[in-house]
């Protein structure tokens, strides 16, 4: 029988989550660029909202997360809610396709490494050939609470498999069902980096936007990353 996953009291301020700038709270919607006039823009927004997972969840119409779990009336609440409502179709390391989570790095270098790896995979899947440039906004968040801790938990090393999310998603679902706040774990994409995944929107504290970074992917190598 596998031993229980250890827990730790985490008090970590200024964790880093990089989000494409087009999704930032203060960015103009791409929809404004295709609208002919205000009436047309309203119709487009109505259509977008009808299929937007975050908006559906905020109206208690999405099965993966309940309205009572989302946050409102605090800075960047849409950014927080979106992390839990817009899951990848195949899930991520510690969440399945029906419910997202808030991922962050203890250092910005760790978050850059994580984003660079996954974006390179995404670009390779579409066989990109020309240099691609995009900006990401760095959102800081603070965490205080009891989190499950994979650092040094050798019995759970399969959850850190760089090529598979099978065991990690299974563990995450068990912990989520058991009321866990989330997991602190070693970064799979940066040596000595540390990441946090939070399962509960209300625990993602004091979210605020920091600097912006430009990623330039010229080939399969590491991207060039510079502050904007």
Beta strands, then each sheet from edge to edge (+ up, - down):
strand 1: 7-20
strand 2: 102-105
strand 3: 132-149
strand 4: 182-186
strand 5: 194-198
strand 6: 205-217
strand 7: 224-227
sheet 1: 1+ 3- 4- 5+ 2-
sheet 2: 1+ 3- 6+ 7-
end
